[in-house]
Amino acid sequence: MESPVPKAAPTVDPAAASSPASRRVNVRKPEVMDLVQQEVEHHYRSLVVEKLRARGGSLTVGDTTLLLAQEFGFCYGVERAIDLAYASRRVFPERRIFLIGEIIHNPEVNRQLVTMGIQSLPWQEMNSQYDDLTPEDVVIVPAFGAPVTFMDKVESKGCSIVDTTCGDVMKVWKRVRGYARDGITSIIHGKAGHEETQATASRALGESGNGHYLLVLTLEDTDFVCNYLRDGGDRSAFYAKFSKACSPGFDPDLHLTRVGVANQTTMLKSETEEIQRRIRQAVIDRDGTDAHFQMFDTICGATQERQDALFGLLKQQLDVLLVVGGYNSSNTTHLVEIGERSLPTYFIRSADCLVSLDEIAHYDLHQRSEITSTPLGLLGDGPRRIGITAGASCPNNLIEAAVLKVFALRGIDPAAVEAA
């Protein structure tokens, strides 16, 4: 880690003044952020990717053509979260700094924070580490946010809090809190085990804690709920299916009367829209009107842009698609799902996964594990067209490494790529 700059005095967030124990701080000091920007660029910037983007994302060297999606990599929310995490270490050079879970879903970024001495706290459940926090400690809230109970605990310990929660996530929180205030149950399209969905579900309980939510992941989940909306059903079967995906005390006969749909911001847009459509139709079938149904489009703009850009890329002739990103990244996973519908698609965490023309390590969404395959679409002596995209949590330096490795495997020297 670089030598810390002189400590900048943090400012207290006025929005936190109502809570005497809360010490939310603003670390975005101009003299700090200039240095943070240099450090972040040093770690994650890629001149190769920038040049590729400037020429429309297409590069042909010899018999190999590589095409980048028009939108890929870090979004504003991710950049902001990383900047604030880096700034925290500079503003508090001598303090213990903790992070609830991971700042984003990318191993390289989280590894950099560890090298800076930022320690991880568990996010699925609190343990003794939370009890050991002191007012001298700094706690970073990740881009996904954190459940209300975690925030209450950290605030009660008097820690300085650096909140990097994405603005799009907070918009969802506002919506589900409004549902709870109005007596509407939130049906949340998301992954029950995802940090963001857990944080959103805790807000769906409302300010009083009396609100309710139901989590659905698949269209099969949705159809089960729709059938119950129309006809009622077997309560025991309902609880068996959703016991870990609903609010405490959830009663399907009572709490599905008025429903509002929201979603984890990184879900597949087309699937969320279909879930909204099916639930609305089920309410109409039951009531003769959609008066007891509400919805709000909470897919984040960056997620939508990357999905739309991939659909655009897939309109071109491609032999293979590489998707670069962390295996636990939701928005990256959905890019893989889109690609798999059209052509051989490989989900890689870094260029190291591209071992040779005969071996590629990649994450299989269906087996839910990393497997090794022969990379169809890279083999052969004839011309090849390779597409590359990346999720919103993938830095450009990892994309550059994948680009150069693809050309290298095809027998093209990195110097020739950079010259082109």
N, C-alpha and C positions, 0 to 999 in steps of 0.2 A: 504494500500500500504506500502511496506517496506520502510525503511529510504533510501533516495537516496544516491548513492555513490557520491564522489566528482565529480564535473562537468568536463567532458572530452571535450576538445576543438574539435568541429567538423571541418572536412576538406571540402573545396569547391570542388564540382564535376567539373573537367576540362571541361567536355562536355557542361557545362552550361555557360562557360566563355563568349560566344558570345553574351549573353543577359545580358545587364548591370543591369537589375532589378532582374534577376534570382539569387537565393541564394540556389541552391541545395546542400545539405550537406550529408556527409557520417558519419553515427553514429556508424559504425561497428568498434569500438575501442576494442582491445583485452581485456582490463581491464573491459570494460562494457559488452561485449558479454559473458564472463565467468559467470557473475552474471545473465545476462538475461537468459542464458541457464538453470541455476539452477531454476530460477523463472518459466520459461515456463514448465519445467519438473514437478515442484511442482503442477502446475495448471492442466496439461493435460496428464501426463504420466500414464501408467497402467501396473503394473507388471503382472496382470492376462492376459491381452492381449498379452504381450510379451511372456509369458510362452505358451499360446495357439499357438501363431505363431511358436514358436520353436518346438512344437510337431506336426506340420503340419496342425494346425487349427482345429483339431478334438478332442472332449472331450465327453466321455460317463460316466454319473453318474446315476446309477440305470437304469431306463427305458427311460432316456432322453439323446439323442445325439445332441450335438450342433456342427455345422460346420461353420467355418469362411472362406470367400473367401480368396484366396491367396494374393490378393492385395486389400487394403481398407484404408480409413482414410487419414490423412494429406499427401499431396505431398510436394515436395521440395519448390515449389513456395509459397504455403500456409505457410509452416514453416518459410520461409524467410520473408514474409510479417509480420507475428506475431512477429518474432524476432526484426525486425526494428521498429515496433510500440512500443514494450516494451523498446527498447534501446532509443527511442526518449524521453520517459519520464525520463530516467536516465541521458541522456546527457543534457536535458533542464528541470531540476527539478522545476524551478521557472517560466517558461514561460507558456503562454496559448498555448495549443496544440489542433489542430482541425484535423478532419478526414473527407475527402470527402465521404459521404455515410457510408458504412460498410467496414471494412478491408477485410472480407470474408463473405460468407453467412452461418454463424453459430451464433445463438443467445447467446450461452454460451461464445464464444470468444469475441463477441462484448460487452457483459455485463462486462467482465473483464476489457476491455479498459475504459468503463465508470467509473468503480470504481477507475481507475488510473487517473481520471480527464481529459480524452481525450474526447473532445466535437465533436459531429457530425454536419457536414454541409450538406445541401441538395444536392443531386446529379442530380435530374431530371431537376431542373432549379435553377438559382442563385437568391438569395434574398438579403436583406439588411445585412445579416451576412457577406457576401463577401465584401460589401462596408465598413464594420467596421473593417476589418483586418488591421493590422499594421505591420511594419517591425520587430517588436519584437515577432510576432506570428510565430508558427511552424504549417505547414500544411502537413499532411500525405496523399499521394496519394495511394489508395487501390490497391490490387492485380489485380483488373480488369482494372486499368488505369482510366483516366478521359478524357472527351472531350477536344479538343483543346481550345475552348472558356473558359472553366473553368481554364485550365492551364495558359492561357494568363492573366486572371483576377488575379489569385493568384500571378503570377510573377510580374504583374504591381504594386501590393501592397508591393512588396519587402519582402515577407515572406520567412523564411527559409523553404525549401521544402525537405521532406523525401519521396522519390519515391519508392514504393514497387511493382510497376507494374511487373507482371510475365514476364519472358523472352519469353515464348511462345506467349504471347499476343503481345509483341513488334515485333516478327517475322511476325505476321499477318499484323501489321501496315506497316512494311517495304514493304510487298507484295502489299498492296492496294495503298500505295503511288506510287509504281512503275507502277501499272495499270494506275493511274491518269496521271502520267508523260507521259505515252505512248498513252494517249487518249483512254484507255480501261475502260469501266464501270465495277465497282465491283458489282457482285451479291453475297450478303453476306447471308449465311445460319445462321440465328440466331433469337433470340427473340428481337423484336423491343424495348421492354421496359426493356431490361437488360443493366446493366452498361457497360459491356464489349462491347456489340454490339454498343451502343451509342458512345463509345470511338473510336471503329474501324471505324464506319461510318464517324466520323469527320475527320479521317486521309484519308479516301477514297476521300475526296475533293481535296487532293493534296496540295503541298506547295503553289500553286497560288490560291487555293480555287475554281478552275474551273472544278474539277473532278466530277464524278457522281457515285451514288450507288443506288442499289435496294435491299431491304431486303425481303427474303422469309423464311417462317417458316416451312411450310408443303409441302408435295408432291402435294397437290391440288394447292397451290400457284405456285409451280414450273410448273405444267401442264398448268396453265393459261398463264404464261410467255412463255412457249414453244410454245403454240398455237399462241401467238402473234408474236413470232420470225418467225414461219413458214408462217403465213398467214396475219399478220397485224390484225387489229380488231377495236373494238369500243374504241376510246381513252377515252371517258367519263367513260366507264365501268372500264377501266384500272386505271384511276385516283381515281375512287370511291373505288377500292380495295386496292390501294397502296398509297393513299394520305399521310398517316402517316409513310410510309415505303420507301420513296425515297428522293433523294437529291433535293434541291431547283431548280426549273426550269427544272425538269426532263422531257424529251420528248421521249416517247417510240419508236417513229419512227426514231429518230436520235441516241439516246444513247444506243440502244440495237444492234447497228451495230457490235461493237466489245465488247466482254464481257469476264470477268475473274471471276472465282468463288473463294471465300474465305469463312471462316466460323468462328463463335464464337467457341472458342477452346474447349468448353465443350459440344458440341452437340453429338447426337448419331452418331457414325462413319458410320454405315451402311446406315443411312438416308442421310448423307452428300454425301456419295459415289453415292447413287442413284440419288441425285439431280445433281451431276456433270455429270453423265452418260446421264440423260435426256436432260440437257441443251446442252451438246456437240452434241448429236444426232439431236436436233432441229436446231442447227447451220449448221450441215452437210446437213440436209434436205433442208435448205434454200439456202446454198451457194455451195453445192457439195463438200465442204472441211471443215476441222475444223481450218483453218488458222486464223479465227477471234474468236477462243475460246482458253482460257487459264485456267489452274487450278493449285492449289497449296494445298497440304495436310496440313491443319493447325489445325487438331485435336491434342491437347496436348498429350504427351506421357503418363502422369499419367491418364488422362481420358480414353485413349485407354486401358491401363493396367487394370484399374478397370472394364471396360466393359468386356474385355476378361476373366478376372478372374471370373466374375459372370457367364459368359457362361460356364466356366469350373465347377463351383460349381453346376450349374443346371443340369449337366450331372449325378450327384449323386441323389440318392433317397432322396427327401425331402417332408415333410408334409406342411411346411409353410416357408416363407421368410420374415425376418424383414430387412428393409433398414433404417439406422439411419442417420439423418442429418437435416439441416435446410430446411424448406419448400420452401424457395425461392432459393435453390441451384440448378442450372441447371444440373450439372453433376450428382447430386444425383437423380434428377427427372428422368433422363434417365435410371438409374439403376432400378428404380421402374418400368418403362415401360418395360424393358427387363424381369423382374421377373413376371410381370402380365401375360405375354404370356404363362407361364408354370404352375403356381401354385398360391394359395392364397398368396398375397404379401401385407405387411402393411408398410407404410411410417411413421415412428415415429421420432419426434424431440429429444426425450430422453426416459429414462426408466420410467419416470412418466406417459407416455402414456399407459404403460402396467398396467392397473388398477387391473384387476383380470382375471381369466380364462373365465369370462363371459363378460368382457368389455375391449376394447382397443380403445384408441383415436388415429386416424391416418388421414393423409391428403389424400383426394380423388382427384386424378389428374383430373377426369372428372367433378366433382362438384366444383373443385377449392376451397375447404374448408375442414376444419377438421371435421370429422364425428366420430361417435361411433359405433363399431360393436362387434359382438361376434367373438373372434379370432379362427377361424377354424384352426385346426392343432396343437393347444395347448391343446384342450380339450381331455378328455378320459383317461382311465386307462391303455391303452396299450402303447407300445413303441412309441416314437415320435422322429422325426429327424427334427431339426430346423436349417435353414440357416440364417446367419447374414452377411451383408456387410454394407459399409458406404461410403459416398462420400468423395472427396478429401479435404473437408473443415470440416470434423468431427474429433474431438480429441479422442484419445484412452480412456480417462477416461469416456466419454459418452458411448463408445462401451462396456467397462467393466461393467458399470452400467446396460446396457441392458442384457448382458450375465448373470449376477448374478440374475437379476429380472426374467428372463425366468426360470432359475433353481428353484428360490424361488416359483414361481407360480406352478411349477410342484412338489412342496413339498420337495425340496432339499435345505438344509441349505447352505448359502454361505461358511461356514467353510469347508464343505465337498467338495465344488467345488474347493476351493483354495488348499485343501489337495490333491485333485486328479491331 
